[in-house]
Amino acid sequence: MFSWFERQGVYTRYEVMELPEGGYELRLVNADGQEHVERFQYADDLAKRQRELEAELKAQGWTGPHGWVL
């Protein structure tokens, strides 16, 4: 799954993947291409972090999330 946020014509996104060895990965790709990866063992911890990240982005003036589940 991935979602993106937009601010003044610039986009940033985050991706969530279930890892083959178990657990989850949240990857934030900034507008400048820098990536930040966080790993979670439990889906509840991942969901909490996603809510926090979305709140942080909105507080910084980003709109979204926009996206879909693949």
N, C-alpha and C positions, 0 to 999 in steps of 0.2 A: 504494500500500500504506500502511496505517496500523496503528499499534500503540499501545496505551495501557497505562499503569501505574497502579496504585492504591495509596494509602496512607491508612489511616484514613477510608475513604469519600470521599476526594478523588481526582480523576483528572488525569493529565497525559498528553499523547500526542505522538507524532511521526509525521510523514507523509513519504513518499518519493515523488517524482515524476520521471519522465523528461521532460526539457524538449524542446519541439519544435525548438529551435535546437541541440540537442545538450547532453549533460551531464545532471546530476541535481541535484535540490534536496532537502535535508533540512530540514523545518520542525518545530521543537519548539514546542508550544503548552503553556505552563505552566498550572497549575490556576487561576491568576488571569486567564487569557486573554492574557497577554503572549506574543508570538511571537518566535522567533529563527530566522533562515534562514541556512543554509550551502549553498554551491554547490560541486559537484564535477564535474570534467571526466571522470574515470574511475570506472567501477563499483567497482574494487578499493579506491580511496580512500574511496568512499562506504561500502562494506561495513566497512572498518576503523573508520570514524567511528561507524557504527551500533553495532558491538561495544563501542567505548569509551563511548558514550552509555548503552547498556544497563547496563554495569558501574557507571558513575557513579550512575545512578538506583537500582540495587540497593543500592549502598553507602550511599545516603541513606535506605534503608528502604522504597523503592517495590517492589511486587511486579509481576511481568510478565516479558516482554511478553504482553499479550493483544491479539488482533486478527486481521485477515485481509487477504488480498490481493484487491483489486477489479480 
